[in-house]
Amino acid sequence: MEALEVLVATHPDADHYGGLLRVVEEIPVGLALLSPAFPRDHPLVEALQARGVPFRFPGAGTALAIGRGRLGVLWPQA
């Protein structure tokens, strides 16, 4: 089975997260990075919690090691 190491959602508008609900239901996800604009009761947050997917709300300056690479968050301000 295929899996996603990281899922990124830039903002909580339906045209940006809508398809991710199905992704979370069907594909294992290692980590989800969500914009701090996502409310904690948002459907995507709830779907991640239901599947036990770890998630974070990183802001500018966050740096993460992802596999053999690094991911740096440029926006939004924390």
PDB file of N, CA, C, O and CB in Angstrom:
ATOM      1  N   MET A   1       0.845  -1.183   0.000  1.00  0.00           N
ATOM      2  CA  MET A   1       0.000   0.000   0.000  1.00  0.00           C
ATOM      3  C   MET A   1       0.885   1.240   0.000  1.00  0.00           C
ATOM      4  O   MET A   1       1.896   1.293   0.701  1.00  0.00           O
ATOM      5  CB  MET A   1      -0.959   0.002   1.221  1.00  0.00           C
ATOM      6  N   GLU A   2       0.507   2.213  -0.775  1.00  0.00           N
ATOM      7  CA  GLU A   2       1.237   3.474  -0.805  1.00  0.00           C
ATOM      8  C   GLU A   2       0.878   4.308   0.409  1.00  0.00           C
ATOM      9  O   GLU A   2      -0.164   4.105   1.033  1.00  0.00           O
ATOM     10  CB  GLU A   2       0.939   4.249  -2.096  1.00  0.00           C
ATOM     11  N   ALA A   3       1.755   5.252   0.738  1.00  0.00           N
ATOM     12  CA  ALA A   3       1.522   6.132   1.876  1.00  0.00           C
ATOM     13  C   ALA A   3       2.102   7.501   1.567  1.00  0.00           C
ATOM     14  O   ALA A   3       2.974   7.645   0.709  1.00  0.00           O
ATOM     15  CB  ALA A   3       2.141   5.550   3.174  1.00  0.00           C
ATOM     16  N   LEU A   4       1.610   8.489   2.272  1.00  0.00           N
ATOM     17  CA  LEU A   4       2.163   9.841   2.190  1.00  0.00           C
ATOM     18  C   LEU A   4       2.997  10.088   3.432  1.00  0.00           C
ATOM     19  O   LEU A   4       2.543   9.866   4.555  1.00  0.00           O
ATOM     20  CB  LEU A   4       1.035  10.916   2.051  1.00  0.00           C
ATOM     21  N   GLU A   5       4.203  10.543   3.224  1.00  0.00           N
ATOM     22  CA  GLU A   5       5.037  10.868   4.373  1.00  0.00           C
ATOM     23  C   GLU A   5       4.522  12.147   5.040  1.00  0.00           C
ATOM     24  O   GLU A   5       4.446  12.233   6.266  1.00  0.00           O
ATOM     25  CB  GLU A   5       6.519  11.030   3.947  1.00  0.00           C
ATOM     26  N   VAL A   6       4.168  13.143   4.209  1.00  0.00           N
ATOM     27  CA  VAL A   6       3.684  14.422   4.738  1.00  0.00           C
ATOM     28  C   VAL A   6       2.523  14.909   3.886  1.00  0.00           C
ATOM     29  O   VAL A   6       2.582  14.869   2.657  1.00  0.00           O
ATOM     30  CB  VAL A   6       4.823  15.483   4.770  1.00  0.00           C
ATOM     31  N   LEU A   7       1.478  15.364   4.539  1.00  0.00           N
ATOM     32  CA  LEU A   7       0.342  16.010   3.901  1.00  0.00           C
ATOM     33  C   LEU A   7       0.369  17.469   4.340  1.00  0.00           C
ATOM     34  O   LEU A   7       0.517  17.753   5.529  1.00  0.00           O
ATOM     35  CB  LEU A   7      -1.026  15.308   4.278  1.00  0.00           C
ATOM     36  N   VAL A   8       0.229  18.401   3.393  1.00  0.00           N
ATOM     37  CA  VAL A   8       0.257  19.828   3.714  1.00  0.00           C
ATOM     38  C   VAL A   8      -1.041  20.473   3.249  1.00  0.00           C
ATOM     39  O   VAL A   8      -1.455  20.306   2.102  1.00  0.00           O
ATOM     40  CB  VAL A   8       1.482  20.526   3.056  1.00  0.00           C
ATOM     41  N   ALA A   9      -1.680  21.211   4.153  1.00  0.00           N
ATOM     42  CA  ALA A   9      -2.901  21.957   3.819  1.00  0.00           C
ATOM     43  C   ALA A   9      -2.643  23.430   4.148  1.00  0.00           C
ATOM     44  O   ALA A   9      -2.435  23.789   5.307  1.00  0.00           O
ATOM     45  CB  ALA A   9      -4.165  21.401   4.611  1.00  0.00           C
ATOM     46  N   THR A  10      -2.658  24.275   3.115  1.00  0.00           N
ATOM     47  CA  THR A  10      -2.269  25.676   3.272  1.00  0.00           C
ATOM     48  C   THR A  10      -3.311  26.563   3.925  1.00  0.00           C
ATOM     49  O   THR A  10      -2.972  27.524   4.615  1.00  0.00           O
ATOM     50  CB  THR A  10      -1.937  26.236   1.957  1.00  0.00           C
ATOM     51  N   HIS A  11      -4.588  26.241   3.707  1.00  0.00           N
ATOM     52  CA  HIS A  11      -5.641  27.006   4.375  1.00  0.00           C
ATOM     53  C   HIS A  11      -6.960  26.245   4.306  1.00  0.00           C
ATOM     54  O   HIS A  11      -7.124  25.338   3.490  1.00  0.00           O
ATOM     55  CB  HIS A  11      -5.791  28.409   3.736  1.00  0.00           C
ATOM     56  N   PRO A  12      -7.904  26.629   5.179  1.00  0.00           N
ATOM     57  CA  PRO A  12      -9.108  25.822   5.362  1.00  0.00           C
ATOM     58  C   PRO A  12     -10.242  26.064   4.364  1.00  0.00           C
ATOM     59  O   PRO A  12     -11.384  25.704   4.649  1.00  0.00           O
ATOM     60  CB  PRO A  12      -9.621  26.054   6.709  1.00  0.00           C
ATOM     61  N   ASP A  13      -9.966  26.656   3.219  1.00  0.00           N
ATOM     62  CA  ASP A  13     -11.015  26.817   2.212  1.00  0.00           C
ATOM     63  C   ASP A  13     -11.284  25.468   1.549  1.00  0.00           C
ATOM     64  O   ASP A  13     -10.357  24.698   1.300  1.00  0.00           O
ATOM     65  CB  ASP A  13     -10.613  27.886   1.149  1.00  0.00           C
ATOM     66  N   ALA A  14     -12.542  25.190   1.269  1.00  0.00           N
ATOM     67  CA  ALA A  14     -12.949  23.885   0.733  1.00  0.00           C
ATOM     68  C   ALA A  14     -12.200  23.505  -0.543  1.00  0.00           C
ATOM     69  O   ALA A  14     -11.923  22.326  -0.761  1.00  0.00           O
ATOM     70  CB  ALA A  14     -14.437  23.885   0.457  1.00  0.00           C
ATOM     71  N   ASP A  15     -11.867  24.479  -1.386  1.00  0.00           N
ATOM     72  CA  ASP A  15     -11.165  24.146  -2.624  1.00  0.00           C
ATOM     73  C   ASP A  15      -9.710  23.745  -2.380  1.00  0.00           C
ATOM     74  O   ASP A  15      -9.033  23.300  -3.307  1.00  0.00           O
ATOM     75  CB  ASP A  15     -11.215  25.324  -3.575  1.00  0.00           C
ATOM     76  N   HIS A  16      -9.228  23.892  -1.165  1.00  0.00           N
ATOM     77  CA  HIS A  16      -7.853  23.494  -0.839  1.00  0.00           C
ATOM     78  C   HIS A  16      -7.778  22.258   0.051  1.00  0.00           C
ATOM     79  O   HIS A  16      -6.764  21.560   0.033  1.00  0.00           O
ATOM     80  CB  HIS A  16      -7.142  24.635  -0.163  1.00  0.00           C
ATOM     81  N   TYR A  17      -8.803  21.969   0.816  1.00  0.00           N
ATOM     82  CA  TYR A  17      -8.748  20.810   1.697  1.00  0.00           C
ATOM     83  C   TYR A  17      -9.733  19.709   1.310  1.00  0.00           C
ATOM     84  O   TYR A  17      -9.578  18.570   1.750  1.00  0.00           O
ATOM     85  CB  TYR A  17      -9.011  21.240   3.107  1.00  0.00           C
ATOM     86  N   GLY A  18     -10.738  20.023   0.499  1.00  0.00           N
ATOM     87  CA  GLY A  18     -11.817  19.071   0.221  1.00  0.00           C
ATOM     88  C   GLY A  18     -11.348  17.698  -0.197  1.00  0.00           C
ATOM     89  O   GLY A  18     -11.813  16.702   0.357  1.00  0.00           O
ATOM     90  N   GLY A  19     -10.449  17.608  -1.151  1.00  0.00           N
ATOM     91  CA  GLY A  19      -9.951  16.319  -1.609  1.00  0.00           C
ATOM     92  C   GLY A  19      -9.093  15.609  -0.582  1.00  0.00           C
ATOM     93  O   GLY A  19      -8.927  14.391  -0.642  1.00  0.00           O
ATOM     94  N   LEU A  20      -8.543  16.366   0.365  1.00  0.00           N
ATOM     95  CA  LEU A  20      -7.684  15.755   1.377  1.00  0.00           C
ATOM     96  C   LEU A  20      -8.465  14.879   2.349  1.00  0.00           C
ATOM     97  O   LEU A  20      -7.896  13.974   2.959  1.00  0.00           O
ATOM     98  CB  LEU A  20      -6.944  16.827   2.142  1.00  0.00           C
ATOM     99  N   LEU A  21      -9.754  15.137   2.499  1.00  0.00           N
ATOM    100  CA  LEU A  21     -10.570  14.286   3.363  1.00  0.00           C
ATOM    101  C   LEU A  21     -10.548  12.844   2.857  1.00  0.00           C
ATOM    102  O   LEU A  21     -10.401  11.905   3.639  1.00  0.00           O
ATOM    103  CB  LEU A  21     -12.021  14.811   3.431  1.00  0.00           C
ATOM    104  N   ARG A  22     -10.693  12.683   1.569  1.00  0.00           N
ATOM    105  CA  ARG A  22     -10.677  11.329   1.000  1.00  0.00           C
ATOM    106  C   ARG A  22      -9.278  10.719   1.058  1.00  0.00           C
ATOM    107  O   ARG A  22      -9.121   9.524   1.305  1.00  0.00           O
ATOM    108  CB  ARG A  22     -11.177  11.354  -0.452  1.00  0.00           C
ATOM    109  N   VAL A  23      -8.264  11.556   0.828  1.00  0.00           N
ATOM    110  CA  VAL A  23      -6.884  11.071   0.937  1.00  0.00           C
ATOM    111  C   VAL A  23      -6.646  10.483   2.327  1.00  0.00           C
ATOM    112  O   VAL A  23      -6.103   9.387   2.462  1.00  0.00           O
ATOM    113  CB  VAL A  23      -5.873  12.216   0.653  1.00  0.00           C
ATOM    114  N   VAL A  24      -7.058  11.225   3.362  1.00  0.00           N
ATOM    115  CA  VAL A  24      -6.851  10.783   4.746  1.00  0.00           C
ATOM    116  C   VAL A  24      -7.608   9.482   5.018  1.00  0.00           C
ATOM    117  O   VAL A  24      -7.133   8.635   5.775  1.00  0.00           O
ATOM    118  CB  VAL A  24      -7.302  11.878   5.736  1.00  0.00           C
ATOM    119  N   GLU A  25      -8.772   9.322   4.409  1.00  0.00           N
ATOM    120  CA  GLU A  25      -9.560   8.100   4.595  1.00  0.00           C
ATOM    121  C   GLU A  25      -8.920   6.893   3.927  1.00  0.00           C
ATOM    122  O   GLU A  25      -9.048   5.775   4.427  1.00  0.00           O
ATOM    123  CB  GLU A  25     -10.961   8.296   4.051  1.00  0.00           C
ATOM    124  N   GLU A  26      -8.231   7.096   2.801  1.00  0.00           N
ATOM    125  CA  GLU A  26      -7.792   5.974   1.975  1.00  0.00           C
ATOM    126  C   GLU A  26      -6.299   5.683   1.983  1.00  0.00           C
ATOM    127  O   GLU A  26      -5.887   4.583   1.616  1.00  0.00           O
ATOM    128  CB  GLU A  26      -8.205   6.214   0.600  1.00  0.00           C
ATOM    129  N   ILE A  27      -5.477   6.650   2.395  1.00  0.00           N
ATOM    130  CA  ILE A  27      -4.027   6.486   2.311  1.00  0.00           C
ATOM    131  C   ILE A  27      -3.409   6.771   3.669  1.00  0.00           C
ATOM    132  O   ILE A  27      -3.736   7.784   4.287  1.00  0.00           O
ATOM    133  CB  ILE A  27      -3.422   7.418   1.229  1.00  0.00           C
ATOM    134  N   PRO A  28      -2.525   5.905   4.151  1.00  0.00           N
ATOM    135  CA  PRO A  28      -1.829   6.211   5.402  1.00  0.00           C
ATOM    136  C   PRO A  28      -1.005   7.493   5.264  1.00  0.00           C
ATOM    137  O   PRO A  28      -0.332   7.700   4.255  1.00  0.00           O
ATOM    138  CB  PRO A  28      -0.921   5.036   5.813  1.00  0.00           C
ATOM    139  N   VAL A  29      -1.063   8.340   6.275  1.00  0.00           N
ATOM    140  CA  VAL A  29      -0.338   9.609   6.287  1.00  0.00           C
ATOM    141  C   VAL A  29       0.570   9.613   7.510  1.00  0.00           C
ATOM    142  O   VAL A  29       0.129   9.310   8.619  1.00  0.00           O
ATOM    143  CB  VAL A  29      -1.322  10.838   6.303  1.00  0.00           C
ATOM    144  N   GLY A  30       1.848   9.959   7.303  1.00  0.00           N
ATOM    145  CA  GLY A  30       2.804   9.974   8.395  1.00  0.00           C
ATOM    146  C   GLY A  30       2.702  11.197   9.282  1.00  0.00           C
ATOM    147  O   GLY A  30       2.842  11.098  10.501  1.00  0.00           O
ATOM    148  N   LEU A  31       2.456  12.366   8.669  1.00  0.00           N
ATOM    149  CA  LEU A  31       2.383  13.634   9.392  1.00  0.00           C
ATOM    150  C   LEU A  31       1.583  14.609   8.555  1.00  0.00           C
ATOM    151  O   LEU A  31       1.734  14.653   7.334  1.00  0.00           O
ATOM    152  CB  LEU A  31       3.803  14.199   9.706  1.00  0.00           C
ATOM    153  N   ALA A  32       0.734  15.392   9.200  1.00  0.00           N
ATOM    154  CA  ALA A  32      -0.014  16.441   8.503  1.00  0.00           C
ATOM    155  C   ALA A  32       0.434  17.805   9.038  1.00  0.00           C
ATOM    156  O   ALA A  32       0.517  18.013  10.249  1.00  0.00           O
ATOM    157  CB  ALA A  32      -1.563  16.248   8.686  1.00  0.00           C
ATOM    158  N   LEU A  33       0.715  18.712   8.131  1.00  0.00           N
ATOM    159  CA  LEU A  33       1.050  20.088   8.477  1.00  0.00           C
ATOM    160  C   LEU A  33      -0.092  20.968   8.005  1.00  0.00           C
ATOM    161  O   LEU A  33      -0.390  21.033   6.812  1.00  0.00           O
ATOM    162  CB  LEU A  33       2.414  20.531   7.842  1.00  0.00           C
ATOM    163  N   LEU A  34      -0.725  21.643   8.947  1.00  0.00           N
ATOM    164  CA  LEU A  34      -1.885  22.471   8.644  1.00  0.00           C
ATOM    165  C   LEU A  34      -1.595  23.920   8.997  1.00  0.00           C
ATOM    166  O   LEU A  34      -0.906  24.216   9.973  1.00  0.00           O
ATOM    167  CB  LEU A  34      -3.127  21.971   9.402  1.00  0.00           C
ATOM    168  N   SER A  35      -2.128  24.807   8.189  1.00  0.00           N
ATOM    169  CA  SER A  35      -2.027  26.224   8.510  1.00  0.00           C
ATOM    170  C   SER A  35      -2.648  26.494   9.873  1.00  0.00           C
ATOM    171  O   SER A  35      -3.646  25.867  10.229  1.00  0.00           O
ATOM    172  CB  SER A  35      -2.709  27.080   7.427  1.00  0.00           C
ATOM    173  N   PRO A  36      -2.073  27.421  10.647  1.00  0.00           N
ATOM    174  CA  PRO A  36      -2.698  27.792  11.914  1.00  0.00           C
ATOM    175  C   PRO A  36      -4.113  28.357  11.741  1.00  0.00           C
ATOM    176  O   PRO A  36      -4.838  28.516  12.724  1.00  0.00           O
ATOM    177  CB  PRO A  36      -1.833  28.805  12.627  1.00  0.00           C
ATOM    178  N   ALA A  37      -4.508  28.660  10.509  1.00  0.00           N
ATOM    179  CA  ALA A  37      -5.858  29.167  10.249  1.00  0.00           C
ATOM    180  C   ALA A  37      -6.925  28.083  10.391  1.00  0.00           C
ATOM    181  O   ALA A  37      -8.111  28.403  10.463  1.00  0.00           O
ATOM    182  CB  ALA A  37      -5.925  29.767   8.858  1.00  0.00           C
ATOM    183  N   PHE A  38      -6.530  26.809  10.434  1.00  0.00           N
ATOM    184  CA  PHE A  38      -7.503  25.734  10.603  1.00  0.00           C
ATOM    185  C   PHE A  38      -8.034  25.740  12.027  1.00  0.00           C
ATOM    186  O   PHE A  38      -7.250  25.642  12.971  1.00  0.00           O
ATOM    187  CB  PHE A  38      -6.877  24.365  10.266  1.00  0.00           C
ATOM    188  N   PRO A  39      -9.361  25.855  12.208  1.00  0.00           N
ATOM    189  CA  PRO A  39      -9.911  25.724  13.549  1.00  0.00           C
ATOM    190  C   PRO A  39      -9.763  24.286  14.034  1.00  0.00           C
ATOM    191  O   PRO A  39      -9.725  23.360  13.224  1.00  0.00           O
ATOM    192  CB  PRO A  39     -11.391  26.156  13.576  1.00  0.00           C
ATOM    193  N   ARG A  40      -9.682  24.099  15.313  1.00  0.00           N
ATOM    194  CA  ARG A  40      -9.463  22.768  15.877  1.00  0.00           C
ATOM    195  C   ARG A  40     -10.651  21.834  15.668  1.00  0.00           C
ATOM    196  O   ARG A  40     -10.509  20.618  15.802  1.00  0.00           O
ATOM    197  CB  ARG A  40      -9.166  22.880  17.350  1.00  0.00           C
ATOM    198  N   ASP A  41     -11.831  22.389  15.339  1.00  0.00           N
ATOM    199  CA  ASP A  41     -13.002  21.547  15.062  1.00  0.00           C
ATOM    200  C   ASP A  41     -13.285  21.423  13.562  1.00  0.00           C
ATOM    201  O   ASP A  41     -14.394  21.064  13.168  1.00  0.00           O
ATOM    202  CB  ASP A  41     -14.231  22.113  15.770  1.00  0.00           C
ATOM    203  N   HIS A  42     -12.300  21.716  12.739  1.00  0.00           N
ATOM    204  CA  HIS A  42     -12.428  21.639  11.283  1.00  0.00           C
ATOM    205  C   HIS A  42     -12.551  20.171  10.851  1.00  0.00           C
ATOM    206  O   HIS A  42     -11.946  19.300  11.475  1.00  0.00           O
ATOM    207  CB  HIS A  42     -11.209  22.316  10.587  1.00  0.00           C
ATOM    208  N   PRO A  43     -13.320  19.885   9.796  1.00  0.00           N
ATOM    209  CA  PRO A  43     -13.475  18.492   9.341  1.00  0.00           C
ATOM    210  C   PRO A  43     -12.153  17.785   9.031  1.00  0.00           C
ATOM    211  O   PRO A  43     -12.027  16.589   9.295  1.00  0.00           O
ATOM    212  CB  PRO A  43     -14.342  18.463   8.112  1.00  0.00           C
ATOM    213  N   LEU A  44     -11.181  18.485   8.487  1.00  0.00           N
ATOM    214  CA  LEU A  44      -9.900  17.838   8.192  1.00  0.00           C
ATOM    215  C   LEU A  44      -9.160  17.497   9.482  1.00  0.00           C
ATOM    216  O   LEU A  44      -8.583  16.416   9.593  1.00  0.00           O
ATOM    217  CB  LEU A  44      -9.027  18.745   7.302  1.00  0.00           C
ATOM    218  N   VAL A  45      -9.171  18.388  10.440  1.00  0.00           N
ATOM    219  CA  VAL A  45      -8.541  18.108  11.736  1.00  0.00           C
ATOM    220  C   VAL A  45      -9.219  16.902  12.385  1.00  0.00           C
ATOM    221  O   VAL A  45      -8.548  16.017  12.917  1.00  0.00           O
ATOM    222  CB  VAL A  45      -8.622  19.352  12.673  1.00  0.00           C
ATOM    223  N   GLU A  46     -10.529  16.875  12.340  1.00  0.00           N
ATOM    224  CA  GLU A  46     -11.269  15.757  12.933  1.00  0.00           C
ATOM    225  C   GLU A  46     -10.969  14.438  12.215  1.00  0.00           C
ATOM    226  O   GLU A  46     -10.862  13.394  12.859  1.00  0.00           O
ATOM    227  CB  GLU A  46     -12.775  16.041  12.895  1.00  0.00           C
ATOM    228  N   ALA A  47     -10.833  14.480  10.884  1.00  0.00           N
ATOM    229  CA  ALA A  47     -10.513  13.262  10.125  1.00  0.00           C
ATOM    230  C   ALA A  47      -9.112  12.766  10.483  1.00  0.00           C
ATOM    231  O   ALA A  47      -8.897  11.561  10.619  1.00  0.00           O
ATOM    232  CB  ALA A  47     -10.615  13.524   8.599  1.00  0.00           C
ATOM    233  N   LEU A  48      -8.169  13.680  10.634  1.00  0.00           N
ATOM    234  CA  LEU A  48      -6.809  13.292  11.024  1.00  0.00           C
ATOM    235  C   LEU A  48      -6.811  12.656  12.411  1.00  0.00           C
ATOM    236  O   LEU A  48      -6.166  11.632  12.635  1.00  0.00           O
ATOM    237  CB  LEU A  48      -5.867  14.514  10.999  1.00  0.00           C
ATOM    238  N   GLN A  49      -7.535  13.270  13.332  1.00  0.00           N
ATOM    239  CA  GLN A  49      -7.619  12.726  14.688  1.00  0.00           C
ATOM    240  C   GLN A  49      -8.249  11.336  14.682  1.00  0.00           C
ATOM    241  O   GLN A  49      -7.776  10.437  15.376  1.00  0.00           O
ATOM    242  CB  GLN A  49      -8.425  13.667  15.594  1.00  0.00           C
ATOM    243  N   ALA A  50      -9.312  11.157  13.904  1.00  0.00           N
ATOM    244  CA  ALA A  50     -10.009   9.871  13.847  1.00  0.00           C
ATOM    245  C   ALA A  50      -9.095   8.762  13.317  1.00  0.00           C
ATOM    246  O   ALA A  50      -9.229   7.605  13.716  1.00  0.00           O
ATOM    247  CB  ALA A  50     -11.258   9.985  12.965  1.00  0.00           C
ATOM    248  N   ARG A  51      -8.179   9.108  12.433  1.00  0.00           N
ATOM    249  CA  ARG A  51      -7.255   8.125  11.854  1.00  0.00           C
ATOM    250  C   ARG A  51      -5.961   7.994  12.657  1.00  0.00           C
ATOM    251  O   ARG A  51      -5.121   7.148  12.351  1.00  0.00           O
ATOM    252  CB  ARG A  51      -6.924   8.507  10.421  1.00  0.00           C
ATOM    253  N   GLY A  52      -5.804   8.822  13.675  1.00  0.00           N
ATOM    254  CA  GLY A  52      -4.590   8.767  14.486  1.00  0.00           C
ATOM    255  C   GLY A  52      -3.370   9.361  13.805  1.00  0.00           C
ATOM    256  O   GLY A  52      -2.237   9.014  14.136  1.00  0.00           O
ATOM    257  N   VAL A  53      -3.604  10.263  12.847  1.00  0.00           N
ATOM    258  CA  VAL A  53      -2.496  10.895  12.130  1.00  0.00           C
ATOM    259  C   VAL A  53      -1.961  12.065  12.965  1.00  0.00           C
ATOM    260  O   VAL A  53      -2.732  12.943  13.350  1.00  0.00           O
ATOM    261  CB  VAL A  53      -2.952  11.384  10.713  1.00  0.00           C
ATOM    262  N   PRO A  54      -0.662  12.090  13.248  1.00  0.00           N
ATOM    263  CA  PRO A  54      -0.118  13.241  13.962  1.00  0.00           C
ATOM    264  C   PRO A  54      -0.175  14.478  13.071  1.00  0.00           C
ATOM    265  O   PRO A  54       0.043  14.400  11.861  1.00  0.00           O
ATOM    266  CB  PRO A  54       1.335  12.968  14.420  1.00  0.00           C
ATOM    267  N   PHE A  55      -0.471  15.613  13.686  1.00  0.00           N
ATOM    268  CA  PHE A  55      -0.536  16.842  12.903  1.00  0.00           C
ATOM    269  C   PHE A  55       0.032  17.998  13.709  1.00  0.00           C
ATOM    270  O   PHE A  55       0.069  17.972  14.940  1.00  0.00           O
ATOM    271  CB  PHE A  55      -1.986  17.143  12.472  1.00  0.00           C
ATOM    272  N   ARG A  56       0.473  19.015  12.973  1.00  0.00           N
ATOM    273  CA  ARG A  56       1.037  20.216  13.574  1.00  0.00           C
ATOM    274  C   ARG A  56       0.495  21.433  12.840  1.00  0.00           C
ATOM    275  O   ARG A  56       0.028  21.348  11.704  1.00  0.00           O
ATOM    276  CB  ARG A  56       2.590  20.189  13.532  1.00  0.00           C
ATOM    277  N   PHE A  57       0.573  22.567  13.526  1.00  0.00           N
ATOM    278  CA  PHE A  57       0.168  23.855  12.956  1.00  0.00           C
ATOM    279  C   PHE A  57       1.406  24.760  12.935  1.00  0.00           C
ATOM    280  O   PHE A  57       1.491  25.698  13.727  1.00  0.00           O
ATOM    281  CB  PHE A  57      -1.015  24.513  13.786  1.00  0.00           C
ATOM    282  N   PRO A  58       2.367  24.491  12.040  1.00  0.00           N
ATOM    283  CA  PRO A  58       3.617  25.241  12.072  1.00  0.00           C
ATOM    284  C   PRO A  58       3.457  26.662  11.535  1.00  0.00           C
ATOM    285  O   PRO A  58       2.606  26.932  10.687  1.00  0.00           O
ATOM    286  CB  PRO A  58       4.674  24.510  11.275  1.00  0.00           C
ATOM    287  N   GLY A  59       4.287  27.551  12.043  1.00  0.00           N
ATOM    288  CA  GLY A  59       4.326  28.921  11.562  1.00  0.00           C
ATOM    289  C   GLY A  59       5.697  29.228  10.986  1.00  0.00           C
ATOM    290  O   GLY A  59       6.577  28.367  10.964  1.00  0.00           O
ATOM    291  N   ALA A  60       5.875  30.454  10.521  1.00  0.00           N
ATOM    292  CA  ALA A  60       7.136  30.882   9.915  1.00  0.00           C
ATOM    293  C   ALA A  60       8.300  30.572  10.847  1.00  0.00           C
ATOM    294  O   ALA A  60       8.221  30.778  12.058  1.00  0.00           O
ATOM    295  CB  ALA A  60       7.100  32.389   9.587  1.00  0.00           C
ATOM    296  N   GLY A  61       9.372  30.074  10.259  1.00  0.00           N
ATOM    297  CA  GLY A  61      10.562  29.747  11.029  1.00  0.00           C
ATOM    298  C   GLY A  61      10.638  28.301  11.454  1.00  0.00           C
ATOM    299  O   GLY A  61      11.692  27.848  11.900  1.00  0.00           O
ATOM    300  N   THR A  62       9.536  27.552  11.329  1.00  0.00           N
ATOM    301  CA  THR A  62       9.564  26.132  11.679  1.00  0.00           C
ATOM    302  C   THR A  62      10.412  25.386  10.655  1.00  0.00           C
ATOM    303  O   THR A  62      10.264  25.588   9.450  1.00  0.00           O
ATOM    304  CB  THR A  62       8.124  25.539  11.742  1.00  0.00           C
ATOM    305  N   ALA A  63      11.286  24.537  11.135  1.00  0.00           N
ATOM    306  CA  ALA A  63      12.105  23.692  10.261  1.00  0.00           C
ATOM    307  C   ALA A  63      11.915  22.251  10.703  1.00  0.00           C
ATOM    308  O   ALA A  63      12.001  21.937  11.890  1.00  0.00           O
ATOM    309  CB  ALA A  63      13.624  24.105  10.307  1.00  0.00           C
ATOM    310  N   LEU A  64      11.657  21.381   9.738  1.00  0.00           N
ATOM    311  CA  LEU A  64      11.417  19.970  10.039  1.00  0.00           C
ATOM    312  C   LEU A  64      12.303  19.094   9.170  1.00  0.00           C
ATOM    313  O   LEU A  64      12.519  19.396   7.996  1.00  0.00           O
ATOM    314  CB  LEU A  64       9.932  19.609   9.828  1.00  0.00           C
ATOM    315  N   ALA A  65      12.810  18.024   9.731  1.00  0.00           N
ATOM    316  CA  ALA A  65      13.518  17.012   8.952  1.00  0.00           C
ATOM    317  C   ALA A  65      12.460  16.032   8.448  1.00  0.00           C
ATOM    318  O   ALA A  65      11.730  15.434   9.239  1.00  0.00           O
ATOM    319  CB  ALA A  65      14.639  16.279   9.810  1.00  0.00           C
ATOM    320  N   ILE A  66      12.386  15.875   7.145  1.00  0.00           N
ATOM    321  CA  ILE A  66      11.414  14.985   6.524  1.00  0.00           C
ATOM    322  C   ILE A  66      12.200  14.001   5.656  1.00  0.00           C
ATOM    323  O   ILE A  66      12.738  14.369   4.612  1.00  0.00           O
ATOM    324  CB  ILE A  66      10.342  15.787   5.675  1.00  0.00           C
ATOM    325  N   GLY A  67      12.256  12.764   6.100  1.00  0.00           N
ATOM    326  CA  GLY A  67      13.055  11.787   5.364  1.00  0.00           C
ATOM    327  C   GLY A  67      14.499  12.249   5.309  1.00  0.00           C
ATOM    328  O   GLY A  67      15.112  12.525   6.340  1.00  0.00           O
ATOM    329  N   ARG A  68      15.041  12.331   4.099  1.00  0.00           N
ATOM    330  CA  ARG A  68      16.416  12.809   3.935  1.00  0.00           C
ATOM    331  C   ARG A  68      16.473  14.295   3.637  1.00  0.00           C
ATOM    332  O   ARG A  68      17.548  14.838   3.382  1.00  0.00           O
ATOM    333  CB  ARG A  68      17.108  12.044   2.828  1.00  0.00           C
ATOM    334  N   GLY A  69      15.330  14.955   3.667  1.00  0.00           N
ATOM    335  CA  GLY A  69      15.280  16.380   3.349  1.00  0.00           C
ATOM    336  C   GLY A  69      14.874  17.228   4.531  1.00  0.00           C
ATOM    337  O   GLY A  69      14.636  16.721   5.627  1.00  0.00           O
ATOM    338  N   ARG A  70      14.797  18.519   4.297  1.00  0.00           N
ATOM    339  CA  ARG A  70      14.351  19.471   5.314  1.00  0.00           C
ATOM    340  C   ARG A  70      13.249  20.319   4.707  1.00  0.00           C
ATOM    341  O   ARG A  70      13.275  20.660   3.524  1.00  0.00           O
ATOM    342  CB  ARG A  70      15.534  20.364   5.830  1.00  0.00           C
ATOM    343  N   LEU A  71      12.292  20.647   5.539  1.00  0.00           N
ATOM    344  CA  LEU A  71      11.182  21.483   5.124  1.00  0.00           C
ATOM    345  C   LEU A  71      11.188  22.728   5.994  1.00  0.00           C
ATOM    346  O   LEU A  71      11.219  22.630   7.221  1.00  0.00           O
ATOM    347  CB  LEU A  71       9.823  20.724   5.227  1.00  0.00           C
ATOM    348  N   GLY A  72      11.159  23.889   5.374  1.00  0.00           N
ATOM    349  CA  GLY A  72      11.107  25.142   6.113  1.00  0.00           C
ATOM    350  C   GLY A  72       9.812  25.870   5.831  1.00  0.00           C
ATOM    351  O   GLY A  72       9.396  25.987   4.678  1.00  0.00           O
ATOM    352  N   VAL A  73       9.168  26.363   6.891  1.00  0.00           N
ATOM    353  CA  VAL A  73       7.907  27.090   6.749  1.00  0.00           C
ATOM    354  C   VAL A  73       8.225  28.584   6.669  1.00  0.00           C
ATOM    355  O   VAL A  73       8.919  29.130   7.526  1.00  0.00           O
ATOM    356  CB  VAL A  73       6.929  26.780   7.945  1.00  0.00           C
ATOM    357  N   LEU A  74       7.709  29.229   5.628  1.00  0.00           N
ATOM    358  CA  LEU A  74       7.977  30.651   5.397  1.00  0.00           C
ATOM    359  C   LEU A  74       6.845  31.549   5.872  1.00  0.00           C
ATOM    360  O   LEU A  74       7.064  32.715   6.200  1.00  0.00           O
ATOM    361  CB  LEU A  74       8.227  30.895   3.931  1.00  0.00           C
ATOM    362  N   TRP A  75       5.635  31.003   5.908  1.00  0.00           N
ATOM    363  CA  TRP A  75       4.450  31.798   6.256  1.00  0.00           C
ATOM    364  C   TRP A  75       3.382  30.856   6.769  1.00  0.00           C
ATOM    365  O   TRP A  75       3.397  29.696   6.357  1.00  0.00           O
ATOM    366  CB  TRP A  75       3.925  32.620   5.030  1.00  0.00           C
ATOM    367  N   PRO A  76       2.499  31.227   7.592  1.00  0.00           N
ATOM    368  CA  PRO A  76       2.276  32.546   8.198  1.00  0.00           C
ATOM    369  C   PRO A  76       3.128  32.740   9.457  1.00  0.00           C
ATOM    370  O   PRO A  76       3.732  31.806   9.984  1.00  0.00           O
ATOM    371  CB  PRO A  76       0.789  32.725   8.541  1.00  0.00           C
ATOM    372  N   GLN A  77       3.147  33.972   9.902  1.00  0.00           N
ATOM    373  CA  GLN A  77       3.845  34.252  11.148  1.00  0.00           C
ATOM    374  C   GLN A  77       3.185  33.444  12.260  1.00  0.00           C
ATOM    375  O   GLN A  77       1.964  33.287  12.279  1.00  0.00           O
ATOM    376  CB  GLN A  77       3.830  35.779  11.475  1.00  0.00           C
ATOM    377  N   ALA A  78       3.980  32.943  13.168  1.00  0.00           N
ATOM    378  CA  ALA A  78       3.453  32.134  14.267  1.00  0.00           C
ATOM    379  C   ALA A  78       2.623  32.979  15.203  1.00  0.00           C
ATOM    380  O   ALA A  78       2.095  32.469  16.191  1.00  0.00           O
ATOM    381  CB  ALA A  78       4.585  31.463  15.036  1.00  0.00           C
TER     382      ALA A  78
END
